[in-house]
Amino acid sequence: MDMQLSRRLCRAEPRDRRLLDAINGRFEPLQELGTGAVMVVHLAQDKKTGDLVAIKRLKADMLAKPDARYTMETEAKAISLASHPGIPKPVACSLNEPDPYIAEEFKDGLTFNRNNIREPSEVLRAGIDVCGILSALHSAGIVHRDVKPQNLILGLDKKSVSLIDYGFSIVPGMQDFAMRIDIAVGTPMFMAPEQTYPGVRVDHRVDIYSLAVILYSHLSGWYPYDTRNSGDMADEYIRAHRYQEAFLLHIRNPIFRPRLSLVIARALQKEPKRRFQHAEEFADALSDCLAPYDTA
């Protein structure tokens, strides 16, 4: 175990009593990594292999809610169908118990935010890597539908990238969660326009749009749209995605050439048919723009 991780463990204080209980006699919880609206994630050690794993469990107030359990089933199936170094590998799961769990590969690192990735070449290379992950997902028929900085993990070497959290994904053979509960699903700041409408079926091109929002924000230091005038930021983001045109990247920050600006603008098109149609296309276009900013 590396010293940085060891120091984090020493500072951790359990907030969930389940952190004190071994899971099925195999996984020993070590610390809470994070909690969302539905699930809590613990770092644990697999006593069978000695590996560190991420254990996902429903929050206590979600255990009796079928829709919450469905997001866990979605996550388990998504990571079992798609294979890529940037997608967590499944380790074990038990979904039918009163307290279900998923154990998956632990992706150690830093979230994709401006404090952890700064140089344009780093941002572009990370974006190209994320396109590779999306290509693997989309080839398996999976739409992630919640691509955002918090779900992108930079390896501690800042060279590898992983995409986590598949509970909102569209997965072959499963009912679309958004249709199941009849609401728009995703994170408003990064949702494609069509994704903001309840009852509208979306496809893999929403992931391309979300990645473009992230890249634009990290490259320019600005959000693509003007969202400063409303107290309800979720509604403001949704209106922006639907109705505003993004400021061109090179207008926001003149260090960028119009060629890169046009690539990002294409990925941010309101109509899915006007975006890059596949993640590989987006990756190729980003790669073609990399040379002027490459400091490697």
Secondary structure, 3 states (H helix, E strand, C coil): CCHHHHHHHHHCCCCCHHHHCCECCCEEEEEEEEECCCEEEEEEEECCCCCEEEEEEECHHHCCCHHHHHHHHHHHHHHHHCCCCCCCCEEEEECCCCCCEEEEECCCCEECCCCCCCCHHHHHHHHHHHHHHHHHHHHCCCECCCCCHHHEEECCCCCCEEECCCCCCECCCCCCHHHHHCCCCCCHHHCCHHHHCCCCCCCCHHHHHHHHHHHHHHHHCCCCCCCCCCCCHHHHHHHHHHHCCCCCHHHHCCCCCHHHHHHHHHHCCCCHHHCCCCHHHHHHHHHHHCHHHCCC
